[in-house]
Amino acid sequence: MTLLIVYTVHSGDRKTASNQILAYLIMSASSSAATRAYDWISNWGKDEFTEMASASIGVSFLAFTAFAFSSLISGYNFCNRNAS
């Protein structure tokens, strides 16, 4: 993924690079939040906070999926823009 980000930044397609960077940041934050929510549940049990945290983690994974799909579309358009 890092090589694709570097390639797209140097080639001038900043939209694709920003999509990839945001997707990576969302995935990293979601993974960290999932770990902390699991620790919270195992130490203090399940309550309203952990339910909201779990819902937030689920929504951020959906956002990651949307950004990943957007990056795929941008990459396809980038690779095929000289073909037509």
C-alpha positions as CSV (number, residue, x, y, z in Angstrom):
1,M,0.0,0.0,0.0
2,T,2.9,2.4,0.8
3,L,4.3,2.0,-2.7
4,L,1.0,2.8,-4.3
5,I,0.6,5.9,-2.2
6,V,4.1,7.1,-3.1
7,Y,3.5,6.3,-6.8
8,T,0.2,8.2,-6.9
9,V,1.6,11.3,-5.1
10,H,4.6,11.5,-7.5
11,S,2.4,11.0,-10.5
12,G,0.1,13.9,-9.6
13,D,-3.1,12.0,-8.7
14,R,-3.6,13.5,-5.2
15,K,-7.2,12.4,-4.9
16,T,-6.2,8.7,-5.0
17,A,-3.4,9.3,-2.5
18,S,-5.7,11.1,-0.1
19,N,-8.2,8.3,-0.3
20,Q,-5.6,5.8,0.5
21,I,-4.2,7.8,3.4
22,L,-7.6,8.3,4.9
23,A,-8.5,4.7,4.5
24,Y,-5.2,3.7,6.3
25,L,-5.9,6.1,9.1
26,I,-9.5,4.9,9.6
27,M,-8.3,1.3,9.7
28,S,-5.6,2.1,12.2
29,A,-7.9,4.0,14.5
30,S,-10.6,1.3,14.2
31,S,-8.1,-1.4,15.1
32,S,-6.9,0.5,18.2
33,A,-10.4,1.3,19.3
34,A,-11.4,-2.4,18.9
35,T,-8.5,-3.5,21.1
36,R,-9.4,-0.9,23.8
37,A,-13.1,-1.8,23.7
38,Y,-12.3,-5.4,24.2
39,D,-10.0,-4.6,27.1
40,W,-12.7,-2.5,28.7
41,I,-15.3,-5.3,28.3
42,S,-12.9,-7.9,29.8
43,N,-12.0,-5.7,32.8
44,W,-15.3,-4.0,33.7
45,G,-18.0,-5.8,31.7
46,K,-20.4,-4.6,29.0
47,D,-22.3,-1.4,29.5
48,E,-23.7,1.5,27.4
49,F,-20.2,2.9,26.7
50,T,-18.9,-0.4,25.2
51,E,-22.0,-0.8,23.1
52,M,-21.5,2.7,21.7
53,A,-17.8,2.0,21.1
54,S,-18.6,-1.2,19.3
55,A,-21.1,0.6,17.1
56,S,-18.5,3.3,16.4
57,I,-16.0,0.6,15.4
58,G,-18.5,-1.0,13.1
59,V,-19.2,2.3,11.4
60,S,-15.5,3.1,10.9
61,F,-15.0,-0.3,9.3
62,L,-17.8,0.5,6.9
63,A,-16.2,3.9,6.2
64,F,-12.9,2.0,5.5
65,T,-14.7,-0.2,3.0
66,A,-16.1,2.9,1.3
67,F,-12.7,4.5,1.1
68,A,-11.1,1.3,-0.2
69,F,-13.8,1.0,-2.9
70,S,-13.2,4.7,-3.8
71,S,-9.4,4.0,-4.0
72,L,-10.0,1.1,-6.3
73,I,-12.2,3.2,-8.6
74,S,-9.6,6.0,-8.5
75,G,-6.8,3.6,-9.3
76,Y,-8.8,2.1,-12.2
77,N,-9.6,5.6,-13.6
78,F,-5.9,6.6,-13.1
79,C,-4.6,3.5,-15.0
80,N,-7.1,3.8,-17.8
81,R,-7.2,7.6,-18.4
82,N,-4.6,7.4,-21.2
83,A,-6.4,4.5,-22.9
84,S,-9.3,6.6,-24.3
